[in-house]
Amino acid sequence: MAVIVQVDFPYAGPFDQRMTEQMSDLAASINDEPGMLWKVWTINEQTKEAGGVYLFDNQANAEAYLAMHSARLRQMGVEGITGKVFHINEALTAINQGPVNPA
């Protein structure tokens, strides 16, 4: 069963095209993570936060990624990381056209 991973952390920037340029290699590497189906990158320039919402094929892959990514962020000096794994109510999500069906 597919699961959602939500990660948020303090981020001072950049938030513009420079962010895209600086993070493109990281974004491409995330595609190689076991079980990762998609990611939506999140940013809030006003509150100086960034993160993402991910869809993984199963809980084990989601939890492994969350542990690895949290450790990577801490190695980069990021503190205040919030990471959560959520199960999906697929029936209600389908009503709202949520793209969570991995099939």
Secondary structure, DSSP 8 states (H G I E B T S, - for coil): --EEEEEEEE-----SHHHHHHHHHHHHHHTTSTTEEEEEEEEETTTTEEEEEEEESSHHHHHHHHHHHHHHHHHTT----EEEEEE--HHHHHHTT------
